[in-house]
């Protein structure tokens, strides 16, 4: 079953038609590269996948439990955060579930409320949510990130690595990459290739880096 599929999807901005009755699907384990000239709608497709855009016609369908995260194209400009706090923000949804669970567990609940609480607990456990600090620390160790450094103190290449950690810490089923090799030198690009190649989920990415495409794409 596809993680995400487009069914007769159309998207336009004014007179510019980016997609017309498009069909597309990405399956578990695929690494799919979107190719096209600038302005053709590649980044807009990613925004349709994340729900940031809604199609003018058609439907974007999701596997019921799919988790999606994205490595943003632009580097963050919030430079006073610590690296640890920036990466931990990748678990914001999970933090929200836990906060809701803790608040609801202190209330007097009827049967419907207890069922809601059980569902929250199941969702948190499914995502390994009771060990958030450990998950962030593990990701920091794996990517050799300086947890207590401020973002203003590290280079663009390290910020790219940090952004990937933020995207991966939620253990997504589908990882979205928009021009991921921007701001990276050759050694950092090789590191990124290896990391994405070893990622167990699916990847949907945009790049003009031919070597990156040849190494990673299972489908174009």
N, C-alpha and C positions, 0 to 999 in steps of 0.2 A: 504494500500500500504506500503511495507517495506520501512524503512528509508534507509537501505543499504542492498544490496544483492550481493552474489557471484554467478556467472554463469560459471560453468565449469572451475573454477580457479585452475591453477597449479603454484607452486612456488618452485624453487630449487636453491641451492647454491652448485655449483660443483656437486659432486656425491650425495649430501644430498637432498632428495626430501621431502619437508615440506608439500606441498599440491598437490594432484593429482586429477584434475577434480572435485574440491570441490564445493558443493552447500551449501549456508548458507544465512540466512536472519534474520534481527532483526526488529521487528514490534514496533510501538509506544506503550509505556508503559511497555515494557519488561525489565527485569533485567537478563541478560544472563551471566553465568559464563563459561569461557573457562578452561577446565581441561586437563591435560596431563603432561607427564614427562618433565623434563628440556631438552631443545633443540628440543622439538617436534614442535615448530613453533607458539606457542601462541602469543608471542610478535610480531612476524612477521605478524600475522593476524591483529593485531591492526595497524601495519604500513601500511598494505594494505588498511585498512579502512581510514586512514588519508591521503593516497596518497604518503606517504614517500617511499613505495615500489610500483612497478608496477608488475602485474602478468606476468609470462612467457607465459601463455596461459589463455584464458578466459577473463572475464570482471567483474569489480566491478561497480555496478550500484547504483546511489543515487537518493533519492527523490529530486526534483528540488530545493527546498528551505531549505534543511536540513542543520543545523548548528551542527558541531561536535567540541568538545574540549576534552582535555586529561589531567588527573592528572599524571604527569610524575613520573616514578619509582624512579629516582635519585633526591635527594635534590639539589637545586641550589647551585652553588659555587660562585655566584656573590653576595658577602656579603656586599658591600658598599651601595647598594640600600636601600631606605626606603621601608617599607612594603607597603605603599600606591602606590608607583611607580611600585613595582613588581606586585601588583594585577591589577593596571590599564593597564598593558601591555597585559592583557587578552583581551582587546578591541582594539588591534593594527589594526585589519582589519577595524573596524569601524572608528577608527581615520583616516585611509587611505582614506576611502570613503568620510569623511567630508573634509579632506584636498583637495581631488580632486574636490569635489563640490565647495568649496570656490575658488579654482584656476580657474575652468571653468566658474564660475558665473561672474568673473571679465573680461572675454574675450568677444569679439564680436562673437556671434555664429550664424551659419546658422540654417536651420530647423533641420538638423540631430543633430547638437550640442545641440539645445534646447530639442530635444527628449532624448538625452543622459543625459542632466541635470535633466529632469523630472524623468528618471529612477533612477538616483543617489539619488534624493530626496526621491523617494518612498522606495528605499532600506534602506536608513537611518531611515526614519520614521517607517518602519516595525520593525526595530531592536531597536527602542527607542533611536536613536543615538543623539538626540539633548540635552539629559540630562546625558551625560557621567559622569560628576563629581558627580552628585546625585546618579547614579547607583553604582559607586565605593564606595561612602560614605555609602550607604545603605548596601552594602555587607560587608564593614568593621564593621559596627554596628552589623549586624546579626551574624557574626562570632567572634565578640568581639576582633578584631585585633587592635594592637597598631600602628596606622597609621604612626607616625613619627619615630618609632624605626628603627634602621638599622638592616639588616638581621643578621649581626654578633653578635647582642646583644640578640638574641632569640634562644630558644632551637630547637632541631630537631622536636619535636612534634608540636611546634608552626609554624615551617616552613611548615610542612605538612598541617596544617590548612590553612596557607597562600596560599599554592599551590592550595588547593581546591577552595579557593575564586577566584583565578585567572582563574581556569577552569570554574567556575560557572557564573562569572560576565557577560559573553557574552550570557547567557541564552540559552545554547545549547539544541538541540533536542536529541542529543546522547552524553553521557558522557562516556569516556574510562578511565578505572582504571587499572593500572599495578602494582600488589602487593601493594595496597594502605595502608596496615597495617604495612608495614616496618617502623621502627624508632618510632613506637608509643607504649605507655604504655597502660595498660588495660582501663583506663578511657578515653584516647584519642580514642581508638578503638571503644568504646561504643558510643562516640560522633560522630565519623565518620559513624558508622552504622546507627544511627538515622538520620543523615543529608542525607545520600544516600537513605535511605528508604523513606524519605519525598520528594525526588527530583521528580518533575512532569514529566520529560522526560524519555528516555530509558537509560539503563546502560549496557555496555559490559565490563566485568571485569575479571581479572586474579588474583587468590589468592590461597595460600595453607592453609589458615585459615578456618578450617571446620565450626566453629561457624559463621563466617562471611558469608560463603556460605549458610548455613542453614537459616540464618536470612533474607538474601536479595534475593537470586536467585529465579526467577520464572521459570527458565529453565536452564539446564546444558547441 
